[in-house]
Amino acid sequence: MKAAINRPKEPETVKRSVVEAASKIIADKGLQGLTLDNVAQLAGVSKGGLQYHFSSKTALINGLFNDLMQRFSDDMADLMRLDTEPYGRATRAYLRACTAGSRDSEHVTYRALVVAILADRGLRERWNHFVNNDVPQEDLTGEEQDRMIMCRMAVDGLWLSDICGYQPLETERRERIINKLNAMTLKEKGV
């Protein structure tokens, strides 16, 4: 019988490697290719080690979802901290977080998670709660708030187009659109 390998227990490192392995598998094989065995093998952990963090495929998808929401929140916070103009700051951060150049493998993972959100009521409700309650919003009213909402909805469409690959835009046109959306977040003269 082989002696067990004694390595330091680093649960957060193991959890991170499992999430990264799951993202890679989704990028390569889609959501249907995601199995606990595949993830454990790619992450270099035992299936028991994986199940310590994620007891099922559903729990793993929830973990990926949590990771997505945390990364988005972190990006928003960083972008808002760097923005010196208070008016429209949250919407500009949303715009930048959604349109930052993501790797193609991230697009595939996001695409799979979007499909999961559409198919799973619980994930959809969590996403709705996150966007409506946890993502910073502007404290505006009337037409000013309408303009920020229009900007966010346009950004959502651009993000979805990016990850799904429909209506592809050449770089210059995409940048012009992003710049126009950014301009919508700035205070108009006389407002």
Accessible surface in RSA format (square Angstrom, percent):
REM  Atomic radii and reference values for relative SASA: ProtOr
REM  Chains: A
REM  Algorithm: Lee & Richards
REM  Probe-radius: 1.40
REM  Slices: 20
REM RES _ NUM      All-atoms   Total-Side   Main-Chain    Non-polar    All polar
REM                ABS   REL    ABS   REL    ABS   REL    ABS   REL    ABS   REL
RES MET A   1   241.63 125.1 150.95  99.9  90.68 215.9 131.98 112.2 109.65 145.3
RES LYS A   2   193.15  94.2 169.77 104.2  23.38  55.7 119.27 107.4  73.88  78.7
RES ALA A   3    94.33  86.7  64.88 100.1  29.45  67.0  75.05 105.7  19.28  51.1
RES ALA A   4    90.48  83.2  60.03  92.6  30.45  69.3  71.07 100.1  19.41  51.4
RES ILE A   5   153.81  87.5 126.68  94.4  27.13  65.4 131.55  94.7  22.27  60.4
RES ASN A   6   148.51 102.4 115.48 111.6  33.03  79.5  34.73  83.6 113.78 110.0
RES ARG A   7   147.92  62.1 132.10  67.3  15.82  37.7  51.65  70.6  96.28  58.4
RES PRO A   8   104.51  76.2  84.03  76.6  20.48  74.4  96.21  79.4   8.31  51.6
RES LYS A   9   192.30  93.8 161.54  99.1  30.76  73.2 110.90  99.8  81.39  86.7
RES GLU A  10    86.69  49.8  80.82  61.1   5.87  14.0  34.08  65.9  52.61  43.0
RES PRO A  11    68.66  50.0  64.94  59.2   3.73  13.5  68.62  56.7   0.04   0.3
RES GLU A  12   127.07  73.0 122.95  93.0   4.12   9.8  68.27 132.0  58.81  48.0
RES THR A  13    81.93  58.3  76.15  77.2   5.78  13.8  56.86  76.4  25.07  37.9
RES VAL A  14    39.33  25.9  38.37  34.7   0.96   2.3  39.33  34.2   0.00   0.0
RES LYS A  15    79.55  38.8  79.55  48.8   0.00   0.0  25.89  23.3  53.66  57.2
RES ARG A  16   100.97  42.4  97.93  49.9   3.05   7.3  50.78  69.4  50.20  30.4
RES SER A  17    34.38  29.1  31.46  42.0   2.92   6.7  29.85  63.6   4.52   6.3
RES VAL A  18     0.00   0.0   0.00   0.0   0.00   0.0   0.00   0.0   0.00   0.0
RES VAL A  19     7.37   4.8   7.37   6.7   0.00   0.0   7.37   6.4   0.00   0.0
RES GLU A  20    96.33  55.3  89.15  67.4   7.18  17.1  36.25  70.1  60.08  49.1
RES ALA A  21     6.50   6.0   2.02   3.1   4.48  10.2   5.87   8.3   0.63   1.7
RES ALA A  22     0.00   0.0   0.00   0.0   0.00   0.0   0.00   0.0   0.00   0.0
RES SER A  23    26.27  22.2  25.59  34.1   0.68   1.6  19.65  41.8   6.62   9.3
RES LYS A  24   106.15  51.8 101.75  62.4   4.40  10.5  76.75  69.1  29.40  31.3
RES ILE A  25     8.70   5.0   8.22   6.1   0.48   1.2   8.70   6.3   0.00   0.0
RES ILE A  26     0.00   0.0   0.00   0.0   0.00   0.0   0.00   0.0   0.00   0.0
RES ALA A  27    23.52  21.6   5.50   8.5  18.01  41.0   5.50   7.8  18.01  47.7
RES ASP A  28    93.64  65.6  56.35  56.1  37.29  88.2  22.50  53.0  71.14  70.9
RES LYS A  29   114.77  56.0  98.62  60.5  16.16  38.5  71.16  64.1  43.61  46.5
RES GLY A  30    20.10  24.8   0.00   N/A  20.10  24.8  16.88  46.3   3.22   7.2
RES LEU A  31    37.05  20.6  34.61  24.8   2.45   6.1  34.69  24.4   2.37   6.4
RES GLN A  32   149.30  83.5 122.28  89.4  27.01  64.3  68.71 146.3  80.58  61.1
RES GLY A  33    13.82  17.0   0.00   N/A  13.82  17.0  13.82  37.9   0.00   0.0
RES LEU A  34     0.38   0.2   0.23   0.2   0.15   0.4   0.23   0.2   0.15   0.4
RES THR A  35    58.48  41.6  55.53  56.3   2.95   7.0  56.85  76.4   1.63   2.5
RES LEU A  36    23.02  12.8  19.39  13.9   3.63   9.1  19.39  13.6   3.63   9.8
RES ASP A  37    85.76  60.1  79.47  79.1   6.29  14.9  29.09  68.5  56.67  56.5
RES ASN A  38    46.37  32.0  42.25  40.8   4.12   9.9   5.05  12.2  41.32  39.9
RES VAL A  39     0.00   0.0   0.00   0.0   0.00   0.0   0.00   0.0   0.00   0.0
RES ALA A  40     5.87   5.4   5.79   8.9   0.09   0.2   5.79   8.1   0.09   0.2
RES GLN A  41   150.57  84.2 127.96  93.5  22.61  53.8  48.06 102.3 102.50  77.7
RES LEU A  42    88.26  49.2  61.44  44.0  26.82  67.4  65.98  46.3  22.28  60.0
RES ALA A  43    20.23  18.6   0.00   0.0  20.23  46.0   4.36   6.1  15.88  42.1
RES GLY A  44    48.79  60.2   0.00   N/A  48.79  60.2  35.34  97.0  13.45  30.1
RES VAL A  45    19.70  13.0   7.44   6.7  12.26  29.5  10.76   9.4   8.94  24.2
RES SER A  46    72.92  61.6  57.36  76.6  15.56  35.8  53.75 114.5  19.17  26.9
RES LYS A  47    89.49  43.7  82.83  50.8   6.66  15.9  40.13  36.1  49.37  52.6
RES GLY A  48    48.26  59.5   0.00   N/A  48.26  59.5  34.98  96.0  13.28  29.7
RES GLY A  49    26.08  32.2   0.00   N/A  26.08  32.2  23.64  64.9   2.44   5.5
RES LEU A  50     0.00   0.0   0.00   0.0   0.00   0.0   0.00   0.0   0.00   0.0
RES GLN A  51    72.56  40.6  61.30  44.8  11.26  26.8  14.60  31.1  57.96  44.0
RES TYR A  52   173.52  81.0 140.91  80.2  32.61  84.9 102.75  77.2  70.77  87.2
RES HIS A  53    41.89  22.9  14.25   9.9  27.64  70.7   7.32   7.5  34.56  40.2
RES PHE A  54     8.90   4.5   8.57   5.3   0.33   0.8   8.90   5.4   0.00   0.0
RES SER A  55    81.70  69.0  65.62  87.6  16.08  37.1  41.86  89.1  39.85  55.8
RES SER A  56    44.44  37.5  42.62  56.9   1.81   4.2  36.27  77.2   8.17  11.4
RES LYS A  57    78.27  38.2  74.99  46.0   3.28   7.8  47.81  43.0  30.46  32.4
RES THR A  58    89.40  63.6  87.89  89.1   1.51   3.6  51.87  69.7  37.53  56.7
RES ALA A  59    29.07  26.7  22.04  34.0   7.04  16.0  26.08  36.7   2.99   7.9
RES LEU A  60     0.19   0.1   0.19   0.1   0.00   0.0   0.19   0.1   0.00   0.0
RES ILE A  61    22.58  12.8  22.58  16.8   0.00   0.0  22.58  16.3   0.00   0.0
RES ASN A  62    45.65  31.5  45.65  44.1   0.00   0.0  12.91  31.1  32.74  31.6
RES GLY A  63     8.69  10.7   0.00   N/A   8.69  10.7   5.46  15.0   3.23   7.2
RES LEU A  64     4.80   2.7   2.62   1.9   2.19   5.5   2.62   1.8   2.19   5.9
RES PHE A  65     0.00   0.0   0.00   0.0   0.00   0.0   0.00   0.0   0.00   0.0
RES ASN A  66    72.06  49.7  68.26  66.0   3.80   9.1  26.19  63.0  45.87  44.3
RES ASP A  67    19.52  13.7  14.67  14.6   4.84  11.5   8.48  20.0  11.03  11.0
RES LEU A  68    11.81   6.6  11.81   8.4   0.00   0.0  11.81   8.3   0.00   0.0
RES MET A  69    25.13  13.0  24.95  16.5   0.18   0.4  23.68  20.1   1.44   1.9
RES GLN A  70   102.10  57.1  98.98  72.3   3.12   7.4  40.86  87.0  61.24  46.4
RES ARG A  71    82.27  34.5  81.11  41.3   1.16   2.8  52.09  71.2  30.18  18.3
RES PHE A  72    27.69  13.9  25.19  15.6   2.50   6.5  26.86  16.3   0.83   2.4
RES SER A  73    39.20  33.1  32.13  42.9   7.07  16.3  25.18  53.6  14.02  19.6
RES ASP A  74    67.60  47.4  65.24  64.9   2.36   5.6  22.60  53.2  44.99  44.9
RES ASP A  75    67.38  47.2  65.67  65.4   1.71   4.1   8.20  19.3  59.19  59.0
RES MET A  76     1.42   0.7   1.42   0.9   0.00   0.0   1.42   1.2   0.00   0.0
RES ALA A  77    47.16  43.4  38.79  59.9   8.36  19.0  45.10  63.5   2.05   5.4
RES ASP A  78    66.33  46.5  65.63  65.3   0.70   1.6  20.20  47.5  46.13  46.0
RES LEU A  79    43.04  24.0  41.82  29.9   1.22   3.1  41.82  29.4   1.22   3.3
RES MET A  80    46.77  24.2  43.48  28.8   3.29   7.8  40.45  34.4   6.32   8.4
RES ARG A  81   170.63  71.6 136.40  69.5  34.24  81.5  76.87 105.1  93.77  56.8
RES LEU A  82   139.71  77.8 116.84  83.6  22.87  57.5 119.88  84.2  19.84  53.4
RES ASP A  83    20.10  14.1   9.11   9.1  10.99  26.0   9.28  21.8  10.82  10.8
RES THR A  84   130.67  92.9 105.58 107.0  25.08  59.8  79.19 106.4  51.48  77.8
RES GLU A  85    77.79  44.7  76.43  57.8   1.36   3.2  28.15  54.5  49.64  40.5
RES PRO A  86    89.65  65.3  78.90  71.9  10.75  39.1  79.29  65.5  10.36  64.4
RES TYR A  87    25.77  12.0  17.01   9.7   8.76  22.8  24.90  18.7   0.86   1.1
RES GLY A  88     0.74   0.9   0.00   N/A   0.74   0.9   0.00   0.0   0.74   1.7
RES ARG A  89    62.37  26.2  62.29  31.8   0.08   0.2   6.12   8.4  56.24  34.1
RES ALA A  90     2.97   2.7   2.65   4.1   0.31   0.7   2.65   3.7   0.31   0.8
RES THR A  91     0.29   0.2   0.20   0.2   0.09   0.2   0.20   0.3   0.09   0.1
RES ARG A  92     5.39   2.3   5.39   2.7   0.00   0.0   2.34   3.2   3.05   1.8
RES ALA A  93     0.89   0.8   0.51   0.8   0.38   0.9   0.79   1.1   0.10   0.3
RES TYR A  94    13.14   6.1  13.14   7.5   0.00   0.0   2.87   2.2  10.27  12.7
RES LEU A  95     1.24   0.7   1.23   0.9   0.01   0.0   1.23   0.9   0.01   0.0
RES ARG A  96    90.12  37.8  86.14  43.9   3.98   9.5  35.67  48.8  54.45  33.0
RES ALA A  97    16.86  15.5   0.00   0.0  16.86  38.4   1.49   2.1  15.37  40.7
RES CYS A  98    14.29  10.8   6.95   7.7   7.35  17.3   1.39   3.5  12.90  13.9
RES THR A  99    11.94   8.5   5.73   5.8   6.21  14.8   0.27   0.4  11.67  17.6
RES ALA A 100    62.19  57.2  46.10  71.1  16.09  36.6  56.97  80.2   5.22  13.8
RES GLY A 101    84.80 104.6   0.00   N/A  84.80 104.6  40.76 111.8  44.05  98.6
RES SER A 102    39.49  33.4  18.54  24.7  20.94  48.2   3.37   7.2  36.12  50.6
RES ARG A 103   160.13  67.2 152.72  77.8   7.42  17.7  77.47 105.9  82.67  50.1
RES ASP A 104   117.13  82.0 111.02 110.5   6.10  14.4  36.61  86.2  80.51  80.3
RES SER A 105    51.32  43.4  44.70  59.7   6.62  15.2  36.85  78.5  14.46  20.3
RES GLU A 106    31.11  17.9  29.13  22.0   1.98   4.7   9.94  19.2  21.17  17.3
RES HIS A 107    31.69  17.3  31.69  22.0   0.00   0.0  17.17  17.7  14.52  16.9
RES VAL A 108    37.44  24.6  36.91  33.4   0.53   1.3  36.91  32.1   0.53   1.4
RES THR A 109     7.34   5.2   7.34   7.4   0.00   0.0   5.68   7.6   1.66   2.5
RES TYR A 110    24.01  11.2  23.64  13.5   0.37   1.0   7.06   5.3  16.95  20.9
RES ARG A 111    88.49  37.2  88.41  45.1   0.08   0.2  38.79  53.0  49.70  30.1
RES ALA A 112    10.00   9.2   4.13   6.4   5.87  13.4   9.75  13.7   0.25   0.7
RES LEU A 113     2.55   1.4   2.41   1.7   0.14   0.3   2.41   1.7   0.14   0.4
RES VAL A 114    22.68  14.9  22.68  20.5   0.00   0.0  22.68  19.7   0.00   0.0
RES VAL A 115    82.51  54.3  81.93  74.2   0.57   1.4  82.21  71.4   0.30   0.8
RES ALA A 116     8.14   7.5   4.49   6.9   3.65   8.3   8.14  11.5   0.00   0.0
RES ILE A 117    17.18   9.8  17.18  12.8   0.00   0.0  17.18  12.4   0.00   0.0
RES LEU A 118   125.04  69.6 106.79  76.4  18.25  45.9 107.24  75.3  17.80  47.9
RES ALA A 119    87.21  80.2  46.23  71.3  40.98  93.2  56.12  79.0  31.09  82.4
RES ASP A 120    61.17  42.8  57.38  57.1   3.79   9.0  13.18  31.0  47.99  47.9
RES ARG A 121   169.76  71.3 163.90  83.6   5.86  14.0  53.20  72.7 116.56  70.6
RES GLY A 122    38.48  47.4   0.00   N/A  38.48  47.4  31.72  87.0   6.76  15.1
RES LEU A 123    11.28   6.3  10.42   7.5   0.86   2.2  10.42   7.3   0.86   2.3
RES ARG A 124    84.76  35.6  84.76  43.2   0.00   0.0  31.90  43.6  52.87  32.0
RES GLU A 125    90.59  52.0  84.83  64.2   5.76  13.7  40.19  77.7  50.40  41.2
RES ARG A 126    80.98  34.0  73.93  37.7   7.06  16.8  53.94  73.7  27.04  16.4
RES TRP A 127    57.21  23.0  57.21  27.7   0.00   0.0  36.86  19.7  20.34  33.0
RES ASN A 128    72.52  50.0  71.58  69.2   0.94   2.3  15.39  37.0  57.13  55.2
RES HIS A 129   103.67  56.7  98.96  68.8   4.71  12.0  69.69  71.8  33.99  39.5
RES PHE A 130    10.53   5.3  10.25   6.3   0.29   0.7  10.46   6.3   0.08   0.2
RES VAL A 131    35.98  23.7  35.98  32.6   0.00   0.0  35.98  31.3   0.00   0.0
RES ASN A 132   103.34  71.3  82.07  79.3  21.27  51.2  21.19  51.0  82.15  79.4
RES ASN A 133    93.86  64.7  58.91  56.9  34.95  84.1  15.34  36.9  78.52  75.9
RES ASP A 134    82.52  57.8  57.33  57.1  25.19  59.6  19.64  46.2  62.89  62.7
RES VAL A 135     5.45   3.6   1.39   1.3   4.06   9.8   2.74   2.4   2.70   7.3
RES PRO A 136    49.14  35.8  38.42  35.0  10.72  39.0  49.14  40.6   0.00   0.0
RES GLN A 137    81.17  45.4  54.94  40.2  26.23  62.4  35.52  75.6  45.65  34.6
RES GLU A 138    21.92  12.6  10.85   8.2  11.07  26.3   2.47   4.8  19.44  15.9
RES ASP A 139   148.29 103.9 118.56 118.0  29.73  70.3  41.47  97.6 106.82 106.5
RES LEU A 140    40.27  22.4  24.33  17.4  15.94  40.1  28.16  19.8  12.11  32.6
RES THR A 141   112.10  79.7 104.05 105.5   8.05  19.2  75.87 101.9  36.23  54.8
RES GLY A 142    51.51  63.5   0.00   N/A  51.51  63.5  40.93 112.3  10.58  23.7
RES GLU A 143   148.63  85.3 139.93 105.9   8.70  20.7  52.80 102.1  95.83  78.2
RES GLU A 144    39.11  22.5  38.63  29.2   0.48   1.1  11.01  21.3  28.10  22.9
RES GLN A 145    35.67  19.9  35.67  26.1   0.00   0.0  17.98  38.3  17.69  13.4
RES ASP A 146    78.15  54.7  75.88  75.5   2.27   5.4  21.20  49.9  56.95  56.8
RES ARG A 147    29.12  12.2  28.90  14.7   0.22   0.5  19.27  26.3   9.85   6.0
RES MET A 148     1.52   0.8   1.45   1.0   0.07   0.2   1.52   1.3   0.00   0.0
RES ILE A 149    75.75  43.1  75.49  56.2   0.26   0.6  75.72  54.5   0.03   0.1
RES MET A 150   110.21  57.1 104.56  69.2   5.65  13.4  66.43  56.5  43.78  58.0
RES CYS A 151     0.12   0.1   0.12   0.1   0.00   0.0   0.12   0.3   0.00   0.0
RES ARG A 152    19.17   8.1  19.14   9.8   0.04   0.1  16.88  23.1   2.30   1.4
RES MET A 153   129.83  67.2 119.84  79.3  10.00  23.8 102.67  87.3  27.16  36.0
RES ALA A 154    46.52  42.8  28.91  44.6  17.61  40.1  41.12  57.9   5.40  14.3
RES VAL A 155     0.00   0.0   0.00   0.0   0.00   0.0   0.00   0.0   0.00   0.0
RES ASP A 156    60.06  42.1  57.70  57.4   2.36   5.6  26.01  61.2  34.05  34.0
RES GLY A 157    35.54  43.8   0.00   N/A  35.54  43.8  32.63  89.5   2.91   6.5
RES LEU A 158    15.58   8.7  10.12   7.2   5.46  13.7  13.70   9.6   1.88   5.0
RES TRP A 159    51.72  20.8  51.72  25.0   0.00   0.0  39.90  21.3  11.83  19.2
RES LEU A 160    62.84  35.0  62.84  45.0   0.00   0.0  62.84  44.1   0.00   0.0
RES SER A 161    11.77   9.9  10.07  13.4   1.70   3.9   6.44  13.7   5.33   7.5
RES ASP A 162    40.91  28.7  22.67  22.6  18.24  43.1  12.41  29.2  28.50  28.4
RES ILE A 163     0.00   0.0   0.00   0.0   0.00   0.0   0.00   0.0   0.00   0.0
RES CYS A 164    52.64  39.8  28.03  31.3  24.61  57.8   9.50  24.1  43.14  46.5
RES GLY A 165    49.93  61.6   0.00   N/A  49.93  61.6  28.54  78.3  21.38  47.9
RES TYR A 166    99.14  46.3  93.68  53.3   5.46  14.2  83.37  62.7  15.77  19.4
RES GLN A 167   135.49  75.8 119.28  87.2  16.21  38.6  40.56  86.3  94.93  72.0
RES PRO A 168   116.48  84.9  88.63  80.8  27.85 101.2  97.27  80.3  19.21 119.4
RES LEU A 169    57.62  32.1  32.75  23.4  24.87  62.5  34.18  24.0  23.45  63.1
RES GLU A 170   101.92  58.5  88.87  67.2  13.05  31.1  60.75 117.5  41.16  33.6
RES THR A 171   104.06  74.0  97.55  98.9   6.51  15.5  62.82  84.4  41.23  62.3
RES GLU A 172   131.37  75.4 126.44  95.7   4.93  11.7  46.94  90.8  84.43  68.9
RES ARG A 173   108.81  45.7 108.81  55.5   0.00   0.0  10.92  14.9  97.89  59.3
RES ARG A 174    45.67  19.2  45.67  23.3   0.00   0.0  21.57  29.5  24.10  14.6
RES GLU A 175    79.56  45.7  79.56  60.2   0.00   0.0  32.52  62.9  47.04  38.4
RES ARG A 176   117.54  49.4 115.59  58.9   1.95   4.6  60.13  82.2  57.41  34.8
RES ILE A 177    61.02  34.7  60.56  45.1   0.45   1.1  60.98  43.9   0.04   0.1
RES ILE A 178    21.46  12.2  21.46  16.0   0.00   0.0  21.46  15.5   0.00   0.0
RES ASN A 179    93.06  64.2  87.18  84.2   5.88  14.2  25.08  60.4  67.98  65.7
RES LYS A 180   142.09  69.3 137.20  84.2   4.90  11.7  85.68  77.1  56.41  60.1
RES LEU A 181    14.28   8.0  14.28  10.2   0.00   0.0  14.28  10.0   0.00   0.0
RES ASN A 182    36.92  25.5  36.92  35.7   0.00   0.0   6.14  14.8  30.79  29.8
RES ALA A 183    58.12  53.4  46.40  71.6  11.72  26.7  47.36  66.7  10.76  28.5
RES MET A 184    51.43  26.6  46.46  30.8   4.97  11.8  35.18  29.9  16.25  21.5
RES THR A 185     0.00   0.0   0.00   0.0   0.00   0.0   0.00   0.0   0.00   0.0
RES LEU A 186    78.44  43.7  76.93  55.0   1.51   3.8  76.93  54.0   1.51   4.1
RES LYS A 187   112.04  54.7  87.20  53.5  24.85  59.2  42.07  37.9  69.98  74.5
RES GLU A 188    93.21  53.5  84.45  63.9   8.76  20.9  34.60  66.9  58.61  47.9
RES LYS A 189   208.15 101.5 175.95 108.0  32.20  76.7 127.22 114.5  80.93  86.2
RES GLY A 190    92.19 113.7   0.00   N/A  92.19 113.7  44.90 123.2  47.29 105.9
RES VAL A 191    69.94  46.0  32.74  29.6  37.20  89.6  56.50  49.1  13.44  36.5
END  Absolute sums over single chains surface
CHAIN  1 A    11790.4       9734.0       2056.4       6562.9       5227.5
END  Absolute sums over all chains
TOTAL         11790.4       9734.0       2056.4       6562.9       5227.5
